[in-house]
Amino acid sequence: MYLERWQPGAAYLSLGEGVDQTLARCIVERDWAKWWQDAAWLSAYFTLAVWISIALPHAPSLTQEDRL
């Protein structure tokens, strides 16, 4: 998805311009066609990350000291 958006030789923002753009007011896009690819992978990613973080305290220890 990101490789499709990357354009070799294109002029990208400088660090200062990027910071300015990050701090600028955003325009909310409600058009599903513009962000469905992002929504698809972000939904899967954050769902999986939540379940992994819930499971981590219940996972067996990998160190020998904790097994005694």
C-alpha positions as CSV (number, residue, x, y, z in Angstrom):
1,M,0.0,0.0,0.0
2,Y,2.7,2.5,0.9
3,L,4.9,1.4,-1.9
4,E,2.1,2.2,-4.3
5,R,2.0,5.7,-2.8
6,W,5.7,6.3,-3.0
7,Q,6.8,8.2,-6.0
8,P,10.5,8.0,-6.8
9,G,12.0,11.4,-7.6
10,A,9.1,13.3,-6.0
11,A,9.9,16.3,-3.9
12,Y,9.1,15.5,-0.2
13,L,8.7,17.9,2.7
14,S,11.7,19.1,4.7
15,L,11.7,18.4,8.4
16,G,10.4,21.8,9.3
17,E,7.6,21.6,6.6
18,G,6.7,18.2,7.9
19,V,6.4,19.5,11.5
20,D,4.3,22.4,10.3
21,Q,2.0,20.1,8.4
22,T,1.7,17.9,11.4
23,L,0.7,20.8,13.6
24,A,-1.7,22.3,11.0
25,R,-5.4,21.8,11.3
26,C,-6.6,18.6,9.6
27,I,-9.5,18.2,7.2
28,V,-11.7,15.2,8.0
29,E,-12.3,13.0,4.9
30,R,-15.4,10.9,5.2
31,D,-15.1,9.4,1.7
32,W,-14.5,5.7,2.3
33,A,-12.7,5.3,-1.1
34,K,-9.9,7.6,0.2
35,W,-9.0,5.6,3.3
36,W,-10.3,2.1,3.1
37,Q,-6.9,0.6,2.6
38,D,-5.6,2.3,5.7
39,A,-8.7,1.3,7.7
40,A,-8.4,-2.3,6.7
41,W,-4.8,-2.8,7.9
42,L,-5.1,-0.5,10.9
43,S,-8.2,-2.3,12.2
44,A,-6.4,-5.7,11.9
45,Y,-3.2,-4.3,13.4
46,F,-4.7,-2.7,16.5
47,T,-7.1,-5.6,17.1
48,L,-4.2,-8.0,17.0
49,A,-2.0,-5.7,19.2
50,V,-4.7,-5.5,21.8
51,W,-5.1,-9.3,22.1
52,I,-1.3,-9.8,22.2
53,S,-1.0,-7.2,25.0
54,I,-3.8,-9.0,27.0
55,A,-2.1,-12.3,26.5
56,L,1.5,-11.2,27.5
57,P,1.0,-11.4,31.3
58,H,-0.4,-14.9,30.9
59,A,2.5,-16.2,28.7
60,P,5.0,-18.6,30.3
61,S,8.3,-17.2,31.4
62,L,11.3,-17.7,29.2
63,T,13.9,-17.3,31.9
64,Q,15.2,-20.2,33.9
65,E,15.0,-18.3,37.2
66,D,11.3,-17.9,37.1
67,R,10.7,-21.6,36.5
68,L,11.8,-22.7,39.9
